[in-house]
Amino acid sequence: MEQNLENISNLIKSVSEIASNTSENILLFDMMGNGSRERAHSAIIGFLLNPKAHNGGEMCLKEFIKFISQNALGGFSPDFNTNVELEKDLGPVSVNCPKPTGGDVDIFIEDKNGHTLVIENKIYATDGDCQLLRYHNSLNDLRKPHTLIYLTLFRKKPSDKSLGCLSPNVIEPLKTELVTNISYSDVNKWLSNIK
């Protein structure tokens, strides 16, 4: 038994040394082969943001929104009654039209007043046609005040494709200032804060 614990300890030290000697930050997800699986990351982030899912209550959500400007948050007010859904269905996808709508939101967070945070998690996948514009239009149709958050590895801005700028039928593309960009560096800081 003692020999097994020593072997495990040595293995962890070796992996840590290898990871610290690389030019990139290696996360446990990468070591398990899940480094690019957005749904796995969204499930973990969504779980931590859900005040009803763990003993941390709304503290994890409150720490997360510190990475979003107050202007972008609008009236969002996190508390224990905040609901979190993964892969929230906003209806059928409609793209080739003046006002694209629909699609599935990666992480959908709604406070007790109906204000929503919509997190689109992009690791390596490309943006869908009018993706953020569809979410924005769908939530406007539902009269839900919302904040669009675009989570990428390096705080990349959403593409013109996602904003609807490349679709000839779109009347009004989404303005970039209506999207808050955050990175996995922010997520790492958030995880350190809530740990």
C-alpha positions as CSV (number, residue, x, y, z in Angstrom):
1,M,0.0,0.0,0.0
2,E,2.8,2.4,1.0
3,Q,4.6,1.6,-2.3
4,N,1.5,2.3,-4.3
5,L,1.1,5.7,-2.7
6,E,4.7,6.5,-3.4
7,N,4.3,5.5,-7.0
8,I,1.3,7.7,-7.4
9,S,3.0,10.6,-5.7
10,N,6.0,10.2,-8.1
11,L,3.7,10.0,-11.1
12,I,2.0,13.3,-10.1
13,K,5.4,15.0,-9.6
14,S,6.5,13.8,-13.0
15,V,3.4,15.0,-14.8
16,S,3.7,18.4,-12.9
17,E,7.3,18.8,-14.0
18,I,6.4,18.0,-17.6
19,A,3.5,20.4,-17.6
20,S,5.6,23.2,-16.1
21,N,8.3,22.8,-18.7
22,T,6.1,23.4,-21.6
23,S,5.4,26.8,-23.2
24,E,1.7,26.4,-22.9
25,N,-0.5,26.0,-19.8
26,I,-1.6,22.4,-19.6
27,L,-4.8,21.8,-17.8
28,L,-6.1,18.6,-16.3
29,F,-8.7,18.5,-19.1
30,D,-5.9,18.4,-21.7
31,M,-4.2,15.5,-19.9
32,M,-7.5,13.5,-19.8
33,G,-8.0,14.2,-23.6
34,N,-10.9,16.6,-23.0
35,G,-9.0,19.8,-23.7
36,S,-11.1,20.8,-26.7
37,R,-14.5,19.4,-25.6
38,E,-16.6,22.5,-25.2
39,R,-19.6,20.6,-23.7
40,A,-17.5,19.1,-20.9
41,H,-16.1,22.5,-20.1
42,S,-19.6,24.1,-20.3
43,A,-21.0,21.4,-18.0
44,I,-18.4,22.1,-15.3
45,I,-18.7,25.9,-15.6
46,G,-22.5,25.7,-15.6
47,F,-22.4,23.4,-12.5
48,L,-20.2,25.9,-10.6
49,L,-22.3,28.9,-11.7
50,N,-25.5,27.2,-10.5
51,P,-26.3,28.3,-6.9
52,K,-28.5,25.3,-6.3
53,A,-26.0,22.7,-7.4
54,H,-23.4,22.9,-4.6
55,N,-22.8,24.3,-1.1
56,G,-21.1,27.4,-2.5
57,G,-24.5,28.9,-3.3
58,E,-24.4,32.1,-5.3
59,M,-20.8,32.9,-4.3
60,C,-19.3,31.2,-7.4
61,L,-21.7,33.1,-9.7
62,K,-21.0,36.4,-7.9
63,E,-17.3,35.9,-8.4
64,F,-17.8,35.0,-12.1
65,I,-19.7,38.2,-12.9
66,K,-16.8,40.3,-11.5
67,F,-15.1,39.6,-14.9
68,I,-18.0,41.4,-16.7
69,S,-18.4,45.1,-16.6
70,Q,-21.3,46.6,-14.7
71,N,-22.5,48.3,-17.9
72,A,-22.7,45.0,-19.7
73,L,-24.4,43.2,-16.8
74,G,-27.3,45.6,-16.9
75,G,-29.8,44.6,-14.2
76,F,-28.6,41.1,-13.7
77,S,-28.8,40.2,-10.0
78,P,-27.5,36.8,-8.9
79,D,-29.0,35.1,-5.9
80,F,-30.0,31.6,-4.8
81,N,-33.0,31.7,-7.1
82,T,-30.9,32.1,-10.2
83,N,-31.6,29.3,-12.8
84,V,-28.8,27.8,-14.9
85,E,-29.5,25.6,-18.0
86,L,-27.1,24.0,-20.4
87,E,-27.9,23.7,-24.1
88,K,-30.9,26.0,-23.7
89,D,-33.2,25.7,-26.7
90,L,-34.2,29.1,-28.1
91,G,-36.3,27.6,-30.9
92,P,-35.6,26.4,-34.4
93,V,-32.7,27.9,-36.3
94,S,-33.7,30.5,-38.9
95,V,-30.8,32.0,-40.8
96,N,-31.6,33.1,-44.3
97,C,-34.0,35.8,-43.3
98,P,-33.9,39.5,-42.3
99,K,-34.0,38.6,-38.5
100,P,-32.2,35.3,-37.7
101,T,-33.4,33.5,-34.6
102,G,-33.1,30.2,-32.7
103,G,-30.4,27.8,-31.6
104,D,-29.0,26.2,-28.5
105,V,-27.2,28.4,-26.0
106,D,-24.2,26.7,-24.2
107,I,-24.9,28.2,-20.8
108,F,-28.1,30.1,-20.0
109,I,-28.4,31.9,-16.7
110,E,-31.6,33.7,-15.6
111,D,-32.0,35.7,-12.5
112,K,-35.3,36.0,-10.6
113,N,-36.2,39.2,-12.6
114,G,-35.8,37.5,-15.9
115,H,-32.5,39.1,-16.9
116,T,-30.2,36.5,-18.6
117,L,-26.6,35.9,-19.1
118,V,-25.9,33.8,-22.2
119,I,-22.5,32.2,-22.4
120,E,-21.3,31.0,-25.8
121,N,-18.3,28.8,-25.2
122,K,-15.8,28.5,-28.1
123,I,-12.7,26.5,-27.7
124,Y,-11.8,25.4,-31.2
125,A,-15.2,25.3,-33.0
126,T,-16.1,27.9,-35.5
127,D,-19.0,30.3,-35.1
128,G,-22.3,29.3,-36.6
129,D,-24.2,31.4,-39.1
130,C,-25.5,34.4,-37.3
131,Q,-25.0,32.5,-34.1
132,L,-24.8,35.4,-31.6
133,L,-27.3,37.5,-33.6
134,R,-29.8,34.6,-33.4
135,Y,-29.5,34.4,-29.6
136,H,-29.8,38.2,-29.3
137,N,-32.9,38.4,-31.6
138,S,-34.6,35.4,-29.9
139,L,-34.1,36.9,-26.4
140,N,-35.4,40.3,-27.7
141,D,-38.5,38.5,-29.1
142,L,-39.0,37.0,-25.6
143,R,-38.6,40.4,-24.1
144,K,-35.7,39.1,-22.0
145,P,-33.0,41.7,-21.1
146,H,-29.7,39.9,-21.6
147,T,-25.9,39.9,-21.6
148,L,-24.1,38.0,-24.3
149,I,-20.8,36.5,-23.2
150,Y,-18.3,35.1,-25.7
151,L,-15.9,32.7,-23.9
152,T,-12.8,31.8,-25.9
153,L,-9.3,30.6,-25.2
154,F,-7.7,34.0,-25.7
155,R,-10.6,36.5,-25.6
156,K,-11.1,36.4,-29.3
157,K,-13.9,38.6,-30.7
158,P,-16.8,36.9,-32.4
159,S,-16.6,36.6,-36.1
160,D,-18.6,38.7,-38.6
161,K,-20.3,35.4,-39.5
162,S,-21.6,35.1,-35.9
163,L,-22.7,38.7,-35.8
164,G,-24.6,38.4,-39.1
165,C,-22.4,40.8,-41.1
166,L,-21.8,38.2,-43.8
167,S,-25.5,37.3,-44.4
168,P,-27.0,39.4,-47.2
169,N,-30.5,39.0,-45.9
170,V,-29.8,40.4,-42.4
171,I,-31.2,43.8,-41.9
172,E,-29.3,44.7,-38.7
173,P,-26.1,42.7,-37.7
174,L,-25.2,42.5,-34.0
175,K,-22.9,45.3,-32.8
176,T,-19.7,44.0,-31.2
177,E,-20.2,46.3,-28.2
178,L,-23.2,44.2,-27.3
179,V,-20.9,41.2,-26.7
180,T,-18.6,40.7,-23.7
181,N,-15.5,38.8,-24.5
182,I,-13.8,36.7,-21.8
183,S,-11.0,34.1,-21.9
184,Y,-10.1,30.9,-20.2
185,S,-7.4,33.0,-18.5
186,D,-10.4,34.8,-16.8
187,V,-11.9,31.3,-16.0
188,N,-8.6,30.2,-14.4
189,K,-8.6,33.4,-12.2
190,W,-12.2,32.8,-11.3
191,L,-11.5,29.1,-10.4
192,S,-8.6,30.3,-8.2
193,N,-10.9,32.9,-6.5
194,I,-13.6,30.3,-5.7
195,K,-11.3,27.5,-4.6
